[in-house]
């Protein structure tokens, strides 16, 4: 059974990262972000199928999945390249860059980075309790989203706060939870 679990983990991780090399190699060297942020860009849209979203969010068949970046954009064109031609349950995926996020902002996935017009704490508070998958970068103190990127042995990994997801009306798939470095089931 442990071999089966390890194989499932490898398959899911492979599905999440399957297109990273193609996107990194296709970008011009001058415009290419670091490999770290190219990987993170791919994760942002590949997290979506592993999240159970409230049905009202995607009531219309043409409603896109909206990935927002608030604060400094570390991705360059890598995020746009990663989502180009991709869909989420047949829906287009769009990228929005925001100086600040407010309650009701049209974001399904929100990457919160270094502040430009709003602190990470303010951005996270603005969408608290809303069905928004918040993602933060590691090493930023106590301002962490539902998913927090962490670097481990030179690889991009992530932690998941399952309680925060539930408080936002989201349910994270056990497949994604199994890939997390750690995850919390209760608020702490």
N, C-alpha and C positions, 0 to 999 in steps of 0.2 A: 504493500500500500504506500509506503514512503516514496518508492520509485514512481508510482503513478502520480502522486502529489507533486513531486519535483518536475515530472514531465509536463503536467498541466501548467505549472508555473512557468516553465520555459516556453510553452506554446503561447500563453497569454502575453508574456513579456515580448516575445517575438512579434506578435500581432500589434502590440503597442508601438514598437520601434521599427517595424518593417520598412518604412520609407525614409528614415532619418538619413541614411547614407546618400540616397538619391538626391535629397534636398540640399544637403551640405555640398555635395560635389557639383551640383548644377548652379550654385550661386557664384557670381564673380568674386574673385579673391578680395577685391577692395570693398565689396558690399557685404561680405560674409560675416555673420556674427561668430562668436566663439562656438565651438562644437557644443559646449554646455548649453548655450541658449538655443541652438538649433534643435537639440534633443528636447529641451523644455517646450519649445514651440510645438513640436509634434505631440508631446504628451497633452498639451492643452486641449486639442480637439479630440484626441483619442481617449480621453477620460469620459467624454459624453455618453458613449454607448453603455458604459458601466454604471450609469446613474439612472435611477428611476425618478423621472420628473413628474410633477403634478400634471394631469392631462390638460388642464386649462391653459397651460403655457403654450401648447402647440395645437390649439383648437383649429386653426386654419391649416390646410395642407401646404400652403406656401410660406408659413411662418419660418423664418430662418433660425438657425442656432447662432446666437450672437456671442462672440468672444470679445470681451473688452479688456483693454490694458489701461490701467490708471496709474499715473506717475510716470517716471522715466521709462522709456521703451527700450529694453535691452536687446530686442529681437532683430532690429533692422528690418530687412525684408523677409527674414526667415519664417515669421508667422504667416505672412501673406502667401509665401510660397508653399508652406505646409498645407494650408487649407484650400489652395487653388485646385478646383476640380473635385474636391471632396464633398461628400454629403453626409448628413446625419439623418437616418431614417428617411431618405429621399429628399430631405430639405437642404437648401443651400446653407453654407457656413459663411458668416461674414465677420470681419474684424473691425472693431471700433477702438479708437484711441481717445481717451478722455482725460481732461485736466483734473476733473473731479467727478465723483459718482454721487448720485442722490437717490433717496428712496424712489423706487419706481423706474430707475434707469433701465433701458432695454438691454440688459446683460443676462445671459444664462451662465456663462463662465466668466469670472472676473479675476484677472491677474493683477495683484496689487504689488507695486514695486516702490522704489524710493520716491519720496514725494516731490512733486513739482508745484502743485497747487493745493494739495490736500494730504494730510499725514495718512500713513497706512491705518492707524487706529480709527481715524475719522471715516475713511473709505469703508472699512469693515463694519463700523457701526451703522453707516448709512444703509447697508443692505442686510443687516442682522434680521433674522426671522423671515426674510424673503427667499424664494426658491432660486438662489444664486449659488453656484458652486464657486466658492472663493478659493483662490490659489495664491500662496505667498512664497517668497524665496527664503531659504534658510538663513540663519544668522541675523535675523532682524529683531531680536528681543522677543517680547511677549505678544507682538502683533502677528498672529498666525491665523491663516484661513482654515477652511475645512481640509484642504490639502496643502501641505507645506513641502516644497522641494528641499532636499538635503543632499549634500555631496558626501559620498561614502566610498572610500578607496578609489577616488578619481572618477566615480560613476554617479550619474544623476539618479537619485532615489527619491522617495517621498514618504511622508507620514500622513495619516488620515485621522481626523477627529470625527468619528462616527456620530457622537452625540451632537456636535455642531451641525452635521448634515441633517440629522433628524429634526433639530430645532428650526432648520430652514425648510423643512418639508421635503427633503431629498432622502433617498435611500441608496446606499452604495452597495454595489454587487459584491458578493463574497469573493468573486474572482479578483476584483481589484483590491479588496482588503487583503487577500493573501499575498499580493505583491508588495504591499506597504512594508517599510522597515518596521514601523510600529503603527498601531491604531488604538484609539481610546474608544471604549464603548459607552462610557458614562462621562458626564461633564466633570472636568477636574482642572 
